[in-house]
Amino acid sequence: MDLTKSFVKDKRPCADGFRWFLRHHADGSDYQPLLDALVSAGRVDDACWLLTQFGPTDGVLRVDAIDAEAIVFAGTLEVQGNIEVASIVRAGRAIHAGGGIRAGQSIIAGEEIRAGGNIRCDGTLEAGGDIKVGWGIEVQDAIRGGGDLRSEWDLLCGGALTLAGNAFVGQEITVKGALRCDKSIRAGASITGHDDIRAGNGIESGAEIFCEKHLEANWGIKAQQTIVANGAIKAGESIQTQEEIHAGEGYGVYAGLIVQFDAWEASAQVYARAKPERLMSGWWGGACLA
């Protein structure tokens, strides 16, 4: 793709960025070489703006490893080992790493992100498709995904976590912002949310569930240990734990919100060590034996 002066100007770039373009590429430039030149000149934000304006390509960059200040590539990154950058890793399509991915700021892909090791970044993690990680995820800001998120170890998110698919995590989930999944949330260990936790399908934890605000699932909620929220606890179907269920002061526990009353005994069960205070809806089944 040849980016001419008039072509770039039509996208209404900032004045400083356009002056840089005129000084260095007045006769135009191919797309990826221009992205590379911007990154080399320390104009990473301008490179990201350009990628947003002109979109992805079908190009593939295959390398053994990446160790750089930043990388902005319009196609797919295929890296056999680790990706280590001081600021931003961004790809118009997918990012695939056989090892880990570490960024001082953000990691962004138009499609999926896959890493054989850890993902760590001090900014945001964003993928238009799935996020699949062989080890753990540690992100200081938000995580946004257009598909499923799968992590074999812990997931730590310092901002909001928003997914169009499922969250499947082998160990603990800790989210300091709101946690919203259009499908299910499942963790092998505890789920801790410092804001609302909401799932379009179900929520399942291999340990406890703790939520600072409201806990809500359109299907069921299941935990091996306590289920605690400082707000309301709402489930479209059943709520089950081997320990206790506690909603916040002044709030209730609601099961069976999408189940007809006549079907509560089968599909709106509430099992816990003791009957929850302020159980507002659902069929109380007693202690959970499994």
C-alpha positions as CSV (number, residue, x, y, z in Angstrom):
1,M,0.0,0.0,0.0
2,D,1.5,3.3,-1.1
3,L,0.5,6.1,1.3
4,T,0.7,9.5,-0.6
5,K,0.7,12.9,0.9
6,S,-3.0,13.5,-0.1
7,F,-4.0,10.0,1.1
8,V,-2.6,10.6,4.6
9,K,-3.9,14.2,4.7
10,D,-7.5,13.0,4.0
11,K,-7.3,11.1,7.4
12,R,-6.8,14.4,9.2
13,P,-3.6,13.7,11.1
14,C,-2.3,15.9,13.8
15,A,-0.3,18.9,12.6
16,D,3.0,17.8,14.2
17,G,2.7,14.3,12.8
18,F,1.8,15.5,9.3
19,R,4.8,17.9,9.3
20,W,7.1,14.9,10.2
21,F,5.6,13.0,7.3
22,L,6.2,15.8,4.9
23,R,9.8,16.2,6.1
24,H,10.7,12.5,5.8
25,H,8.3,11.0,3.3
26,A,7.0,13.9,1.1
27,D,6.9,11.5,-1.9
28,G,4.9,8.9,-0.1
29,S,5.8,5.6,1.5
30,D,4.8,2.0,1.6
31,Y,2.6,1.2,4.6
32,Q,4.8,-1.1,6.8
33,P,8.0,0.8,6.1
34,L,6.2,4.0,7.3
35,L,5.1,2.3,10.5
36,D,8.6,1.1,11.1
37,A,10.0,4.6,10.5
38,L,7.6,6.2,12.9
39,V,8.5,3.6,15.6
40,S,12.2,4.2,15.0
41,A,11.7,7.9,15.3
42,G,10.0,7.5,18.7
43,R,6.6,8.3,17.3
44,V,4.8,5.2,18.4
45,D,1.5,6.9,19.0
46,D,1.5,8.2,15.4
47,A,2.3,4.6,14.2
48,C,-0.7,3.3,16.2
49,W,-2.9,6.1,14.8
50,L,-1.8,5.2,11.3
51,L,-2.6,1.5,11.8
52,T,-6.1,2.5,13.2
53,Q,-6.8,4.6,10.1
54,F,-5.6,2.2,7.4
55,G,-6.2,-1.2,9.1
56,P,-4.5,-4.6,9.0
57,T,-2.7,-6.3,6.2
58,D,-2.1,-10.0,5.4
59,G,1.6,-9.7,6.0
60,V,3.4,-12.0,8.4
61,L,6.6,-11.2,10.4
62,R,8.3,-14.4,11.5
63,V,11.3,-14.0,13.9
64,D,13.0,-15.9,16.7
65,A,12.5,-13.2,19.3
66,I,11.7,-9.5,19.7
67,D,13.6,-7.2,22.1
68,A,12.8,-3.6,21.2
69,E,11.5,-0.3,22.4
70,A,8.2,-0.9,20.6
71,I,6.8,-2.8,17.6
72,V,3.8,-1.8,15.4
73,F,3.1,-4.3,12.7
74,A,0.1,-4.2,10.3
75,G,-0.2,-8.0,9.9
76,T,0.5,-11.0,12.1
77,L,3.5,-11.4,14.4
78,E,4.8,-15.0,14.7
79,V,7.6,-15.1,17.3
80,Q,9.3,-18.4,18.2
81,G,10.5,-17.2,21.6
82,N,9.8,-14.2,23.8
83,I,8.5,-10.7,22.9
84,E,10.0,-8.0,25.2
85,V,9.3,-4.3,24.5
86,A,9.6,-1.2,26.6
87,S,6.3,0.3,25.5
88,I,3.8,-1.1,23.0
89,V,3.3,-4.3,21.1
90,R,0.6,-3.9,18.5
91,A,-0.4,-6.0,15.5
92,G,-3.2,-5.4,13.0
93,R,-4.0,-9.1,13.1
94,A,-2.7,-11.8,15.5
95,I,0.2,-12.0,17.9
96,H,1.7,-15.5,18.4
97,A,4.6,-16.1,20.8
98,G,6.1,-19.4,21.7
99,G,7.4,-17.9,24.9
100,G,6.1,-15.0,26.9
101,I,5.0,-11.4,26.1
102,R,6.2,-8.5,28.2
103,A,5.3,-4.8,27.5
104,G,6.0,-1.7,29.5
105,Q,2.7,-0.3,28.2
106,S,0.1,-2.1,26.1
107,I,-0.3,-5.3,24.1
108,I,-2.9,-4.9,21.3
109,A,-4.0,-7.3,18.5
110,G,-6.8,-6.9,16.0
111,E,-7.3,-10.6,16.2
112,E,-6.1,-13.3,18.7
113,I,-3.2,-13.3,21.1
114,R,-1.4,-16.6,21.9
115,A,1.6,-17.0,24.2
116,G,3.3,-20.1,25.4
117,G,4.5,-18.4,28.6
118,N,3.3,-15.4,30.7
119,I,1.7,-12.2,29.5
120,R,2.7,-9.2,31.5
121,C,2.1,-5.5,30.8
122,D,1.8,-2.2,32.7
123,G,-1.0,-0.9,30.5
124,T,-3.9,-2.6,28.7
125,L,-4.2,-6.0,27.0
126,E,-6.6,-6.0,24.1
127,A,-7.5,-8.6,21.4
128,G,-10.2,-8.7,18.8
129,G,-10.4,-12.5,19.2
130,D,-9.2,-15.0,21.8
131,I,-6.5,-14.6,24.4
132,K,-4.7,-17.9,25.1
133,V,-1.8,-18.2,27.6
134,G,0.2,-21.2,28.6
135,W,1.2,-19.7,32.0
136,G,-0.3,-16.6,33.7
137,I,-1.6,-13.1,32.9
138,E,-0.6,-10.0,34.9
139,V,-2.0,-6.7,33.5
140,Q,-1.9,-3.4,35.4
141,D,-4.8,-1.8,33.5
142,A,-7.8,-3.2,31.6
143,I,-8.2,-6.4,29.6
144,R,-10.6,-6.5,26.6
145,G,-11.2,-9.5,24.5
146,G,-13.5,-10.2,21.5
147,G,-13.5,-14.0,22.2
148,D,-12.5,-16.4,25.0
149,L,-9.7,-15.9,27.5
150,R,-7.8,-19.0,28.6
151,S,-4.9,-18.9,31.1
152,E,-3.4,-22.0,32.7
153,W,-2.2,-20.2,35.8
154,D,-3.4,-17.0,37.6
155,L,-5.1,-14.0,36.1
156,L,-4.5,-10.6,37.7
157,C,-6.2,-7.6,36.1
158,G,-5.6,-4.1,37.6
159,G,-8.6,-2.6,35.7
160,A,-11.8,-3.8,34.2
161,L,-12.0,-7.2,32.4
162,T,-14.5,-7.3,29.5
163,L,-14.9,-10.4,27.3
164,A,-17.2,-11.3,24.5
165,G,-16.6,-15.0,25.3
166,N,-15.6,-17.1,28.3
167,A,-13.0,-16.7,30.9
168,F,-11.3,-20.1,31.7
169,V,-8.5,-19.8,34.3
170,G,-6.6,-22.7,35.8
171,Q,-5.9,-21.0,39.1
172,E,-7.0,-17.7,40.7
173,I,-8.8,-14.8,39.1
174,T,-8.3,-11.3,40.6
175,V,-9.9,-8.3,39.0
176,K,-9.7,-4.8,40.5
177,G,-12.3,-3.3,38.1
178,A,-15.6,-4.6,36.9
179,L,-15.5,-8.2,35.6
180,R,-18.0,-8.8,32.7
181,C,-18.1,-11.8,30.5
182,D,-20.8,-12.4,27.9
183,K,-20.5,-16.1,28.5
184,S,-19.1,-18.1,31.5
185,I,-16.4,-17.5,34.1
186,R,-14.6,-20.5,35.5
187,A,-11.5,-20.7,37.8
188,G,-9.7,-23.6,39.3
189,A,-9.2,-21.6,42.5
190,S,-10.7,-18.4,43.9
191,I,-12.5,-15.6,42.0
192,T,-12.0,-12.1,43.6
193,G,-13.6,-9.0,42.1
194,H,-13.2,-5.5,43.5
195,D,-16.2,-4.2,41.6
196,D,-19.2,-6.0,40.0
197,I,-18.9,-9.5,38.6
198,R,-21.4,-10.3,35.9
199,A,-21.6,-13.4,33.5
200,G,-23.9,-13.8,30.6
201,N,-23.9,-17.6,31.4
202,G,-22.5,-19.2,34.6
203,I,-19.8,-18.7,37.2
204,E,-17.8,-21.5,38.7
205,S,-15.0,-21.4,41.2
206,G,-12.8,-24.2,42.7
207,A,-12.5,-22.2,45.9
208,E,-14.3,-19.1,47.1
209,I,-16.0,-16.2,45.3
210,F,-15.7,-12.7,46.7
211,C,-17.2,-9.7,45.1
212,E,-17.0,-6.1,46.4
213,K,-20.2,-5.1,44.7
214,H,-22.9,-7.1,42.9
215,L,-22.5,-10.8,41.8
216,E,-24.7,-11.9,38.9
217,A,-24.9,-14.8,36.5
218,N,-27.7,-15.4,34.0
219,W,-27.3,-19.1,34.6
220,G,-26.0,-20.6,37.9
221,I,-23.3,-19.8,40.4
222,K,-21.2,-22.6,41.9
223,A,-18.2,-22.5,44.3
224,Q,-16.4,-25.1,46.5
225,Q,-16.1,-22.5,49.3
226,T,-17.9,-19.4,50.4
227,I,-19.8,-17.1,48.1
228,V,-19.7,-13.5,49.4
229,A,-20.7,-10.2,47.9
230,N,-21.0,-6.8,49.4
231,G,-24.0,-6.2,47.1
232,A,-26.8,-8.5,45.8
233,I,-26.2,-12.1,44.6
234,K,-28.4,-13.0,41.6
235,A,-28.5,-16.1,39.6
236,G,-30.9,-17.0,36.7
237,E,-30.8,-20.6,37.9
238,S,-29.2,-22.3,40.9
239,I,-26.6,-21.2,43.5
240,Q,-24.4,-23.9,45.1
241,T,-21.6,-24.1,47.6
242,Q,-20.3,-26.5,50.3
243,E,-19.9,-23.5,52.7
244,E,-21.9,-20.3,53.1
245,I,-23.6,-17.7,51.0
246,H,-23.6,-14.1,52.2
247,A,-25.0,-11.0,50.4
248,G,-24.1,-7.5,51.5
249,E,-26.0,-5.7,54.3
250,G,-29.4,-4.7,53.0
251,Y,-29.1,-6.9,49.9
252,G,-30.6,-10.2,49.1
253,V,-29.8,-13.6,47.5
254,Y,-31.8,-14.4,44.4
255,A,-31.9,-17.7,42.6
256,G,-34.2,-18.9,39.8
257,L,-34.6,-15.4,38.2
258,I,-35.1,-17.0,34.7
259,V,-36.9,-20.1,35.9
260,Q,-40.6,-20.6,36.2
261,F,-41.8,-21.0,39.8
262,D,-43.0,-24.5,39.2
263,A,-39.5,-25.6,38.1
264,W,-37.6,-24.1,41.1
265,E,-37.0,-27.4,42.8
266,A,-35.2,-28.7,39.8
267,S,-33.5,-25.6,38.3
268,A,-33.5,-22.9,41.0
269,Q,-31.8,-24.8,43.9
270,V,-29.9,-23.1,46.6
271,Y,-27.4,-25.3,48.5
272,A,-25.1,-24.1,51.3
273,R,-24.0,-25.1,54.8
274,A,-26.7,-22.8,56.2
275,K,-29.7,-21.1,54.7
276,P,-28.6,-17.6,53.5
277,E,-30.0,-14.6,55.2
278,R,-32.4,-12.7,53.0
279,L,-32.9,-15.5,50.5
280,M,-35.4,-13.7,48.4
281,S,-36.0,-16.3,45.7
282,G,-35.0,-19.9,44.9
283,W,-35.7,-23.4,46.3
284,W,-33.7,-24.0,49.5
285,G,-32.2,-27.5,49.3
286,G,-30.1,-27.6,52.5
287,A,-26.5,-28.5,52.8
288,C,-24.6,-29.4,49.7
289,L,-23.0,-32.8,49.9
290,A,-21.0,-32.7,46.6
